[in-house]
Amino acid sequence: FIQTKSVIVIVVSVLMLWGLTYLVNRTKLGVAIRAVAQDLTTASLMGIDPDRIISRTFLIGGSLGGVAGVLFALQYTTITPYVGFLPGLKAFTAAVLGGIGNIPGAMLGGLVLGQLENFFGTYLPILTNGNFGTEYKDVVAFLILILILLLRPQGLLGQVVKEKV
């Protein structure tokens, strides 16, 4: 059966995804964040205070990280100072997989990465006659990162950015 805490994690995650997407794409602050990220000098010439926008962006990022930490603690009851290292690396892998700068893409990347990890964690011992156990499922995440960086650096939903010379 599905546990209540799992439903809470999913609902809060979807609400955070929707809220962040709305903030970035539909508000003046979101336009300012994108402008500063695109070109700091031009944004400041257009009347945007880059220091204020960068501070607010860090505040938003820290808040989202705090909520993610609470959700993580809700799901996994044992917390240590190093518990977030591997999930942080996997979150980076999910963001690259989905497309850097694409919020729904990062969520999709996380779902795809989780499914692939579980698939290989389950079937890798069977496919290799027990030579590789479930502990190698973490290796799969980083192999996916390497493959994405080599084959499709913009990610699944990312757009190819043409550099101006």
N, C-alpha and C positions, 0 to 999 in steps of 0.2 A: 504494500500500500504506500501511498505518497504521504510523507510526513509534513506536518504543518510548517515546520521551519524551512523545508525545501520550497514550499509554496511561497512563503514570505520572501525568501531569497530571490526567487524568480520574479515575483511581482515588483519588488523594490528595484531589481536590476532593470526590468523593462521600463519602469517609471523614470529611473535615472537616465536610461538611454533616450527616452522620449524627451525628457527635460533638457538634456545636454544638446540634443539635435535641434530642439526648438530654440534654445538660447543662441547657439552658434549661427543658425540660419535665418532667424526671424526677429532678432532684436538689434538695437543699435550697438549694444555691447558686443554682440556676436560679429557684427560688421567691423567694428573697431578691432576686435581680436584678429579677425582674418586679414584686415588691412595691415596691422602691425606685423603679423606673421609673414605676409607677402613681401612688404618693403617698409622697413622702419622709417627710413628717411622721408619717403613720399607720404607716409601716414602722418608724420609730424608736420610736414608742410601743409597737409590738409586740415590741420587743427586738432589732431588727435594727440593726447598726451601719452606717449609710449610707456613711460614709467608707471603711470596709473593703470594702464591697460595690462601691462605685464604683472603688476602686483595683484590686480583682480583675477587674472588668469591663474596665477599661483594659488590664490585663495580658493578659487573654484576647484582646481586640481587637488589641493589638499583636502578640501571638504569631500570630494568624491572618493579620494583615497581613504579617508576616515570612515565613510559609510561602507566602503568595500571591506575594510578591516572588521567592522562590526558584523557584517554579513558573514565574513569568513569565520569569525569567532562563534557566531551562532551555529554554523554548520559543523565546524570542527572544534570541539570543546577544549582541546589542549593547545595552549598558546605558548610559544617560546620566542625569544628575540629574533631567531633565524627562520621562523616558520614561513615568512613571506618571500624568501629568496627565490625558490623554485617557482612558486606561482607568479612572481614578478617577471621572471624570464619567460614563462609560458604566456603571460599577458602580452609581452613584447612580441613574441612569436605570433600570437593571434592578431595583433595589430598589423604586423607586416603581412601576414597571410591575407587579411581582409583588405588591406590597403591603408597606408599611413595617411592620416588626415580624413579618413572616411569613418565616421562614428558607427553607422550601421554595419559597415564592412568589418570593423573590429569585432563587433558582436557576432557576426556571421563567422569570422575567423575563429573566434573562441568556441563556437558550437562545432564547427568542422574539426578543429584540433581535438576537442574533447571526444568526439565520436571516433576519430582515427586512433587516438590513444587507447580508448576502451576496446576497439576492434582488435588492435595489435596486442594489447595486454591479454586479451582472451585467446586469440588464435595463434599468436607467435609460438607459444610452447607446443601447440598441437602441430603446427606446420614444420617445426624444426625438431620434432621427436624429443622434446624436452631439453634440447641444448640451450635454448634461450628462454628464460622464465619471464614472468610478468614484470620483473624489475626493469626490464629493457623498454618498457612502454615510454619512459621519460626520454630515452634516446630517440624515439620516433618523432617527438616534438621538434627536436633540434635538427634531425635529418630533414624534416619538412621545411624548417626555416632555411636551411642551406639550399634545398631544391627551389624554393620560392625565390630566393635571392638570385639564384643562377638563371632560372627559366622565366620568371615573371616578376621582376623587381618591384613593379607597381602594385602587386597584390592581386587578389581576385576581383575586387571592385574598384581598385584604384585606376586613375586615368594617367596616361602617358603625358608627362610634362616635357614640352619642347623648350630647350634652353636657347635663349637669345645670345648671340655672340656680339 
